[in-house]
Amino acid sequence: MEVLARTLDVTRRYGPVTALDRVALDVRAGELIGFLGPNGAGKTTLVQLLAGLRRPTSGSVELFGGDPRDPARRRRLGTTPQETGLPATLRVSEVVDLAAAHFADPVPTRELVARFGLAGLERRQTGGLSGGQRRRLAVAVAFVGRPDLVLLDEPTVGLDVEARHALWDAVRAFHAGGGTVVLTSHHLDEVEALAERVVVIDEGRVRVDGTLAEVRSQVPARRVRLRAAELPELAGVDRRSSHGDRHELWTADSDALVRGLVTARVPFRDLEVAAASLEEAFLALTSPGVTTAPSTVTKGSR
């Protein structure tokens, strides 16, 4: 697939602080990628580099095969930063029209506001919108120029559940039509619901880059849940917790654990065996002391 954006061994420093450390990443046409990481991990800096809003300290960044600061390249890009400043006296339709004027074939204003749940607000000044409405407008503007690639930094900040799901639907529709999306989010369920590829960033480095299943696989233990009056000590259990007759056990070999329960004649019910969730994998990968080598677990670099 065509590579739309690329970082080549990119390092970005702010004085003594290293925000990104030798990051190599390809964004290919048709992908929907979620950047995950704790606060200060480097996610926003990476998005800003791809958008041409910052320069790397070392290494290089490409957007559509050239310099991200080139206006010709950026016409194919849509972006919504974490913080946006919409002119308070402009109406919703005027904000969209202003952005649309920069493109040869923009999405019609009426179509765009309907897609992002803003129909009926076209005449409202942005200063009179709720925080969630302003956020939806800021995200909508990223799509006005029919971009090939959209970068969304925390797109659903301040949105209620219904508005989040409406925005998810708009992102999915854009992706289904062939668009490419990179988003950052603190909502793990958002990344799990949208992303086909997940990039976990921590302390400026890419820890894991792969599918949801591949990210989860970085936590080898499996979770076994069951009900039993009491449980004996069992071999191979890494950790366990109990609340009344509900028990949760973590083990590297769930089959052996279940055989042990049967052999010990433990009466149990409601058995559930599952791999680590995205949240559990994320917490494990970004915990202090993690030393996973990106070169052995990532697949996104060239």
C-alpha positions as CSV (number, residue, x, y, z in Angstrom):
1,M,0.0,0.0,0.0
2,E,1.0,3.6,-0.7
3,V,2.8,5.2,2.3
4,L,1.1,8.6,3.0
5,A,3.2,9.7,5.9
6,R,6.5,8.5,7.4
7,T,8.9,9.2,10.2
8,L,12.5,8.0,9.7
9,D,14.4,7.7,13.0
10,V,12.8,10.8,14.3
11,T,13.9,12.4,17.6
12,R,12.3,15.5,19.0
13,R,13.6,17.3,22.1
14,Y,12.3,20.2,24.0
15,G,15.4,21.5,25.9
16,P,16.5,18.6,28.1
17,V,13.3,16.6,27.5
18,T,13.2,14.0,24.8
19,A,9.6,13.8,23.6
20,L,10.3,11.3,20.8
21,D,13.3,8.9,20.6
22,R,14.2,7.5,17.2
23,V,10.7,6.8,16.0
24,A,10.3,5.0,12.7
25,L,6.7,4.7,11.5
26,D,4.8,4.4,8.2
27,V,1.2,5.4,7.7
28,R,-0.2,3.5,4.7
29,A,-3.2,4.3,2.6
30,G,-6.5,2.9,3.9
31,E,-5.3,2.4,7.5
32,L,-7.2,3.4,10.6
33,I,-4.5,3.8,13.3
34,G,-4.8,4.5,17.0
35,F,-2.0,6.1,19.0
36,L,-2.1,5.0,22.6
37,G,0.1,6.2,25.5
38,P,0.1,7.9,28.9
39,N,0.2,11.7,29.2
40,G,3.5,13.0,28.0
41,A,4.3,9.8,26.0
42,G,4.9,11.8,22.8
43,K,1.6,11.1,20.9
44,T,0.8,14.8,20.2
45,T,4.3,15.6,19.3
46,L,4.2,12.8,16.7
47,V,1.0,14.0,15.2
48,Q,2.3,17.6,15.1
49,L,5.4,16.4,13.2
50,L,3.3,14.5,10.7
51,A,1.2,17.6,10.2
52,G,4.2,19.8,9.6
53,L,3.5,21.9,12.7
54,R,6.9,21.0,14.3
55,R,10.3,20.0,13.0
56,P,12.2,17.0,14.3
57,T,15.5,17.6,16.2
58,S,17.0,14.7,14.1
59,G,15.7,12.3,11.6
60,S,13.1,13.2,8.9
61,V,9.4,13.3,8.3
62,E,7.6,12.8,5.0
63,L,4.0,13.6,4.1
64,F,2.8,12.4,0.7
65,G,6.4,11.9,-0.3
66,G,7.6,15.4,0.5
67,D,8.0,18.0,3.2
68,P,5.0,18.2,5.6
69,R,5.4,22.0,5.6
70,D,4.7,22.2,1.8
71,P,1.2,23.7,1.3
72,A,0.7,21.4,-1.7
73,R,1.2,18.3,0.5
74,R,-1.0,19.7,3.3
75,R,-4.0,20.2,1.0
76,R,-4.5,16.4,1.1
77,L,-4.4,16.5,4.9
78,G,-7.2,17.1,7.4
79,T,-6.3,17.7,11.1
80,T,-7.9,18.5,14.4
81,P,-5.5,19.3,17.2
82,Q,-6.3,18.8,20.9
83,E,-7.0,22.5,21.5
84,T,-8.8,24.6,18.9
85,G,-9.7,28.3,18.9
86,L,-12.8,29.0,16.9
87,P,-13.7,32.7,16.4
88,A,-16.5,33.2,18.8
89,T,-18.5,35.6,16.6
90,L,-18.4,33.4,13.4
91,R,-21.4,31.2,12.8
92,V,-21.1,27.5,12.3
93,S,-21.7,27.7,8.5
94,E,-19.2,30.6,8.3
95,V,-16.5,28.5,9.9
96,V,-17.1,25.6,7.5
97,D,-17.2,28.0,4.5
98,L,-14.0,29.6,5.6
99,A,-12.2,26.3,5.7
100,A,-13.9,25.1,2.5
101,A,-12.6,28.1,0.6
102,H,-9.1,26.6,0.7
103,F,-10.0,23.6,-1.3
104,A,-11.1,23.0,-4.9
105,D,-13.8,20.5,-4.2
106,P,-15.0,20.8,-0.6
107,V,-17.8,18.8,1.0
108,P,-21.0,20.9,0.9
109,T,-21.6,22.7,4.2
110,R,-25.1,21.2,4.7
111,E,-23.8,17.7,4.1
112,L,-20.8,18.1,6.5
113,V,-22.8,19.6,9.4
114,A,-25.3,16.8,9.1
115,R,-22.6,14.2,9.1
116,F,-21.2,15.5,12.4
117,G,-24.5,16.1,14.2
118,L,-24.6,19.9,13.8
119,A,-27.7,20.2,11.6
120,G,-29.8,23.1,12.8
121,L,-26.9,25.0,14.3
122,E,-25.6,26.5,11.1
123,R,-26.7,30.0,12.1
124,R,-25.4,29.7,15.7
125,Q,-22.3,31.7,16.6
126,T,-19.5,29.4,17.8
127,G,-19.3,31.3,21.1
128,G,-22.8,30.2,21.8
129,L,-22.1,26.5,21.3
130,S,-21.6,24.0,24.0
131,G,-18.1,22.6,24.5
132,G,-19.1,19.3,22.8
133,Q,-20.7,21.2,19.8
134,R,-17.5,23.2,19.3
135,R,-15.4,20.0,19.4
136,R,-17.7,18.4,16.8
137,L,-17.3,21.5,14.6
138,A,-13.5,21.4,15.0
139,V,-13.5,17.7,13.9
140,A,-15.9,18.3,11.0
141,V,-13.6,21.0,9.6
142,A,-10.8,18.4,9.3
143,F,-13.0,16.6,6.7
144,V,-14.2,19.5,4.6
145,G,-11.5,19.3,2.0
146,R,-12.1,15.6,1.2
147,P,-8.6,14.7,2.6
148,D,-6.7,11.5,1.9
149,L,-5.3,11.5,5.4
150,V,-6.9,12.8,8.6
151,L,-5.0,13.3,11.9
152,L,-7.3,13.6,15.0
153,D,-5.7,14.4,18.3
154,E,-8.1,13.4,21.1
155,P,-11.1,14.0,18.8
156,T,-13.8,13.2,21.4
157,V,-12.6,15.3,24.3
158,G,-15.6,16.8,26.0
159,L,-18.2,14.8,24.2
160,D,-20.9,12.8,25.8
161,V,-21.5,9.1,25.0
162,E,-24.0,9.8,22.3
163,A,-21.9,12.4,20.6
164,R,-18.8,10.2,20.8
165,H,-20.6,7.4,19.0
166,A,-21.9,9.7,16.3
167,L,-18.4,10.9,15.7
168,W,-17.2,7.3,15.6
169,D,-19.8,6.6,12.9
170,A,-18.5,9.6,10.8
171,V,-14.9,8.4,11.1
172,R,-15.9,4.8,10.1
173,A,-17.8,6.1,7.1
174,F,-14.8,8.1,6.0
175,H,-12.5,5.1,6.4
176,A,-15.0,2.8,4.6
177,G,-14.8,5.2,1.7
178,G,-11.0,4.7,1.4
179,G,-9.9,7.5,3.8
180,T,-6.9,7.1,6.1
181,V,-7.2,8.1,9.7
182,V,-4.6,8.5,12.6
183,L,-6.1,9.3,16.0
184,T,-4.9,9.6,19.5
185,S,-7.1,8.9,22.4
186,H,-7.1,8.4,26.2
187,H,-10.3,6.3,25.7
188,L,-9.1,2.7,25.3
189,D,-12.6,1.7,24.2
190,E,-12.4,4.3,21.5
191,V,-9.3,2.8,20.0
192,E,-10.6,-0.7,20.4
193,A,-13.8,0.3,18.6
194,L,-12.2,2.1,15.7
195,A,-8.6,1.2,15.1
196,E,-7.4,-1.7,13.0
197,R,-3.8,-1.0,14.0
198,V,-2.6,0.2,17.4
199,V,0.7,2.0,18.1
200,V,1.6,2.1,21.8
201,I,3.9,4.9,22.6
202,D,5.6,5.4,26.0
203,E,8.5,7.7,27.0
204,G,8.9,8.8,23.4
205,R,9.4,5.3,22.0
206,V,7.1,2.9,20.1
207,R,6.6,-0.1,22.4
208,V,4.2,-2.1,20.2
209,D,2.9,-1.6,16.7
210,G,0.3,-4.1,15.4
211,T,-3.2,-5.3,15.3
212,L,-5.4,-5.3,18.5
213,A,-4.7,-9.0,18.8
214,E,-1.0,-8.5,18.5
215,V,-1.0,-5.8,21.2
216,R,-3.0,-8.0,23.5
217,S,-0.5,-10.9,22.8
218,Q,2.2,-8.8,24.5
219,V,0.6,-9.9,27.8
220,P,1.1,-13.6,27.7
221,A,-1.1,-14.4,30.7
222,R,-4.7,-15.3,30.3
223,R,-7.5,-14.4,32.7
224,V,-9.6,-17.2,34.2
225,R,-12.8,-16.2,35.9
226,L,-15.1,-18.7,37.8
227,R,-17.4,-19.2,40.7
228,A,-16.5,-21.6,43.5
229,A,-17.1,-21.7,47.3
230,E,-13.3,-21.7,47.8
231,L,-10.2,-22.5,45.8
232,P,-7.0,-24.3,46.9
233,E,-3.6,-23.1,46.0
234,L,-3.0,-24.0,42.3
235,A,0.2,-24.3,40.3
236,G,0.9,-21.8,37.6
237,V,-1.2,-18.9,39.0
238,D,0.7,-15.6,38.6
239,R,-1.9,-13.6,40.6
240,R,-5.4,-14.0,41.8
241,S,-8.2,-12.0,43.4
242,S,-11.4,-13.2,45.1
243,H,-14.7,-11.5,46.0
244,G,-17.0,-13.9,47.8
245,D,-17.4,-16.9,45.4
246,R,-16.1,-15.0,42.4
247,H,-12.4,-15.6,41.6
248,E,-10.1,-14.2,39.0
249,L,-6.9,-16.0,38.2
250,W,-4.0,-15.0,35.9
251,T,-1.9,-17.7,34.3
252,A,0.3,-18.4,31.3
253,D,-1.3,-21.8,30.8
254,S,-5.1,-21.6,31.2
255,D,-5.6,-25.2,29.9
256,A,-3.3,-26.6,32.6
257,L,-5.1,-24.5,35.3
258,V,-8.5,-25.8,34.3
259,R,-7.1,-29.4,34.3
260,G,-5.8,-28.7,37.8
261,L,-9.2,-27.6,39.0
262,V,-10.8,-30.8,37.6
263,T,-8.1,-33.0,39.0
264,A,-8.5,-31.4,42.5
265,R,-12.2,-32.0,42.2
266,V,-13.0,-28.3,42.8
267,P,-16.7,-27.7,42.2
268,F,-16.9,-24.6,40.0
269,R,-19.3,-22.9,37.6
270,D,-19.5,-19.9,35.2
271,L,-16.0,-20.6,33.9
272,E,-14.6,-17.9,31.6
273,V,-11.2,-17.8,29.9
274,A,-10.0,-14.7,28.0
275,A,-6.9,-13.1,26.7
276,A,-5.8,-9.7,28.1
277,S,-8.0,-6.8,27.2
278,L,-6.5,-3.8,25.4
279,E,-6.6,-1.9,28.7
280,E,-4.7,-4.7,30.5
281,A,-2.1,-4.9,27.7
282,F,-1.7,-1.1,27.6
283,L,-1.2,-0.9,31.4
284,A,1.4,-3.7,31.3
285,L,3.3,-2.2,28.3
286,T,3.5,1.3,29.8
287,S,4.2,0.3,33.4
288,P,7.6,1.3,34.9
289,G,10.3,-1.2,34.1
290,V,8.9,-2.4,30.8
291,T,11.9,-3.1,28.4
292,T,10.1,-4.5,25.4
293,A,12.4,-3.9,22.3
294,P,10.4,-2.1,19.5
295,S,12.5,-3.9,16.9
296,T,11.1,-7.2,18.0
297,V,7.5,-6.4,18.3
298,T,6.7,-3.7,15.8
299,K,5.9,-4.0,12.1
300,G,5.0,-0.4,11.1
301,S,8.5,0.8,10.3
302,R,10.1,0.5,6.9
